Amino acid sequence: MKEALEVNVARRWLLAASAGGAAAGLGGFSSPSLAQARPLPPVASFKDASRVIVHSASGIETQRSAFGTSGITDTDILFLRNNIAAPDAAIVANRDAWQVQIDGVTQPRTLTLADLKRIGLSSVAMVLQCSGNGRGFFAHKASGSQWKVGAAGNTLWSGVPVRDVVAALGGVREGMRYMTSTGGETFPPGIDPQKVMVERSVPWIAMEEALLAWELNGEPVPLAHGGPLRLIVPGYYGVNNVKYVKRVAFTVDETSATIQKSGYRVRDIGRKGDPTQPTMWHMNLKSFVTGPAGGETLRAGPVQVHGVAFTGGSPIKAVEVSVDGGKSWQAATLFGPHLGRYAWRQFVAQVTLGAGQHLITSRAIAVDGTVQPELRVENERAYAHNGWRDHAVAVTVA
Amino acid sequence: MKEALEVNVARRWLLAASAGGAAAGLGGFSSPSLAQARPLPPVASFKDASRVIVHSASGIETQRSAFGTSGITDTDILFLRNNIAAPDAAIVANRDAWQVQIDGVTQPRTLTLADLKRIGLSSVAMVLQCSGNGRGFFAHKASGSQWKVGAAGNTLWSGVPVRDVVAALGGVREGMRYMTSTGGETFPPGIDPQKVMVERSVPWIAMEEALLAWELNGEPVPLAHGGPLRLIVPGYYGVNNVKYVKRVAFTVDETSATIQKSGYRVRDIGRKGDPTQPTMWHMNLKSFVTGPAGGETLRAGPVQVHGVAFTGGSPIKAVEVSVDGGKSWQAATLFGPHLGRYAWRQFVAQVTLGAGQHLITSRAIAVDGTVQPELRVENERAYAHNGWRDHAVAVTVA
């Protein structure tokens, strides 16, 4: 249902767009040459079209070469993925009036954004990553945007800690096991809300580091990215970071919304989603090279291979780089500010390349000894790809 | 000379500008109402006009209310201060071809930006601050832009560590005491280069943390901010971070350029600059409140007072906030990612405000026990203002 709706939204937009046109709409999402020709959707008109890949009206990816080496992903290149269309821009006309209902606490209450700003303030650097990032490397043509590496970014959010809000309302009620949050999207009439609403449950303890955030990278959260208010759950895949959040409830059970019950479930190819399968919560250990970005012709000699490493689990301990497609590895150096365990770390390794073709990739190692795997885990929706082999880039040395 | 040239550049630009007009040009630099009406100069057309104050063609300040709470200052609101006009934009058309001469090392050499990229890579978060930030609080009408708090920003730079370049060229020659760097600006014919060139010397040991940087906040350094290549000297005032750097030389003596010899020297009001006076190197301990930004009318009750604290010396240990103009103080909490000792730290304190007027300010305390002072040190050019009294903001609670 979710994917069908996305297709419909995207098709309408493509048919209406002046460039790209109907042919692209019929062809679907993922051809790079078509994708790069697509215009930015209106809600994301502020993006830098020269440094992103537009997959659809609700799917925009950062180009691998655009990440740079400063550590933070600018909002104007940050990936965009909306499960359903953003609400009307009227909701960001008076941001402080936005309301969020807090339930499952001793004193349930509806608070405005202005109220939240009086309760507390904090900030976190964290990787925001779509569950399907890397889908474009799978062979079975899973539905959804065919992301390569760029449905991820390292972002700064600020707002009020959820734990401060909860404390102000007397604490979480006894027996609650989940933090269940609801997005403020609206749906066309005749659609069953359960099937399309963005309502996600995460373990309640995630509230300890979660924010109700009104600022992204120094500016009020843009509508496209969930403004005026977005729930931020560091270390969790993007879908759990509910946009336009209108309710945060501590609940005994997971929500029965389709997006939780059968959506975002990891299962074998060909199987339907169900609640017994793992859901997309914590991000796994991952790294990829951002420079060279692939396809370049380089001079022989020293090259600084750089990239990013991140995880929603045990912190990054080290990164290794290979220039021979994984036959041999050398240690990389982590560099730049350490923005905290939910942010990505930048790495660099000096390699020396002779004439010929080189396949360059990286693998991250966590403090608990986990090593980023070589291969993807095949799964129906092509989620959670962290295999280093597919993420390699090819360069030619003249 | 420097100031005179700035006035001339600014006057020409103001006369040519379609908005603002000749009247503003005659009036000089600092009237806030006129300043806000001035258009952005062409070299800084990418700035967000709604969140900066344009003092002149070479002086743009971030509005206090624009800093936000995410920790990094976006390039589109970052202050701008050019001693002389930027070189022609042709120099950023082929960035990798930019050349920098390295002298005072065992093997002096001219390197291109492409060469530098092969030598090493690192990144630093640091406060970039104009020596004259806070000049607008002085009473004696010192020449130069009348900055309040916004000639400072917290920025991410990446490039090659100067120490890596030096190591590649055999190390610093024996007996060198300074790192002397020269900007690539060009001057109108008939002007003595010594009098206008941007050439600054800093203690040679500063090279240990300095970068030759080609990236600012994730993008190639804009021309206005010194692209294609800028020397970054963390902890030092802005002027030492030489733009369009074309030469880095390790030298026995400080440069005899006017900007070093008599410019940027701290002296009593009415005295001329000379080399016996302190030069603007390390930044002093400073903090200021960024929210409330001043002038607001607030509801009675709790308010989250937030701001930033930074230093070029002993690291920040704590920050205190006062809501009664400095009669009493309470501890603030440092929050958000710790970006390293040269970055600013964000602080927040929850205060409770009753009806009436409140004068809100902050003071930083360093690890070595230094406390940000109450008062400015009067000096001819109005440099280095870190007094907490002048930096206070006034709010009214209805």
Boltz contact constraints between the chains, C-beta under 6 A:
constraints:
  - contact:
      token1: [A, 68]
      token2: [B, 215]
      max_distance: 6.0
  - contact:
      token1: [A, 68]
      token2: [B, 218]
      max_distance: 6.0
  - contact:
      token1: [A, 69]
      token2: [B, 123]
      max_distance: 6.0
  - contact:
      token1: [A, 69]
      token2: [B, 158]
      max_distance: 6.0
  - contact:
      token1: [A, 69]
      token2: [B, 215]
      max_distance: 6.0
  - contact:
      token1: [A, 70]
      token2: [B, 123]
      max_distance: 6.0
  - contact:
      token1: [A, 70]
      token2: [B, 156]
      max_distance: 6.0
  - contact:
      token1: [A, 70]
      token2: [B, 158]
      max_distance: 6.0
  - contact:
      token1: [A, 70]
      token2: [B, 215]
      max_distance: 6.0
  - contact:
      token1: [A, 70]
      token2: [B, 217]
      max_distance: 6.0
  - contact:
      token1: [A, 70]
      token2: [B, 218]
      max_distance: 6.0
  - contact:
      token1: [A, 71]
      token2: [B, 123]
      max_distance: 6.0
  - contact:
      token1: [A, 71]
      token2: [B, 156]
      max_distance: 6.0
  - contact:
      token1: [A, 74]
      token2: [B, 218]
      max_distance: 6.0
  - contact:
      token1: [A, 118]
      token2: [B, 302]
      max_distance: 6.0
  - contact:
      token1: [A, 121]
      token2: [B, 304]
      max_distance: 6.0
  - contact:
      token1: [A, 121]
      token2: [B, 306]
      max_distance: 6.0
  - contact:
      token1: [A, 121]
      token2: [B, 348]
      max_distance: 6.0
  - contact:
      token1: [A, 122]
      token2: [B, 335]
      max_distance: 6.0
  - contact:
      token1: [A, 123]
      token2: [B, 69]
      max_distance: 6.0
  - contact:
      token1: [A, 123]
      token2: [B, 70]
      max_distance: 6.0
  - contact:
      token1: [A, 123]
      token2: [B, 71]
      max_distance: 6.0
  - contact:
      token1: [A, 123]
      token2: [B, 335]
      max_distance: 6.0
  - contact:
      token1: [A, 123]
      token2: [B, 336]
      max_distance: 6.0
  - contact:
      token1: [A, 125]
      token2: [B, 337]
      max_distance: 6.0
  - contact:
      token1: [A, 156]
      token2: [B, 70]
      max_distance: 6.0
  - contact:
      token1: [A, 156]
      token2: [B, 71]
      max_distance: 6.0
  - contact:
      token1: [A, 158]
      token2: [B, 69]
      max_distance: 6.0
  - contact:
      token1: [A, 158]
      token2: [B, 70]
      max_distance: 6.0
  - contact:
      token1: [A, 215]
      token2: [B, 68]
      max_distance: 6.0
  - contact:
      token1: [A, 215]
      token2: [B, 69]
      max_distance: 6.0
  - contact:
      token1: [A, 215]
      token2: [B, 70]
      max_distance: 6.0
  - contact:
      token1: [A, 217]
      token2: [B, 70]
      max_distance: 6.0
  - contact:
      token1: [A, 218]
      token2: [B, 68]
      max_distance: 6.0
  - contact:
      token1: [A, 218]
      token2: [B, 70]
      max_distance: 6.0
  - contact:
      token1: [A, 218]
      token2: [B, 74]
      max_distance: 6.0
  - contact:
      token1: [A, 302]
      token2: [B, 118]
      max_distance: 6.0
  - contact:
      token1: [A, 304]
      token2: [B, 121]
      max_distance: 6.0
  - contact:
      token1: [A, 306]
      token2: [B, 121]
      max_distance: 6.0
  - contact:
      token1: [A, 335]
      token2: [B, 122]
      max_distance: 6.0
  - contact:
      token1: [A, 335]
      token2: [B, 123]
      max_distance: 6.0
  - contact:
      token1: [A, 336]
      token2: [B, 123]
      max_distance: 6.0
  - contact:
      token1: [A, 337]
      token2: [B, 125]
      max_distance: 6.0
  - contact:
      token1: [A, 337]
      token2: [B, 339]
      max_distance: 6.0
  - contact:
      token1: [A, 337]
      token2: [B, 340]
      max_distance: 6.0
  - contact:
      token1: [A, 339]
      token2: [B, 337]
      max_distance: 6.0
  - contact:
      token1: [A, 340]
      token2: [B, 337]
      max_distance: 6.0
  - contact:
      token1: [A, 348]
      token2: [B, 121]
      max_distance: 6.0
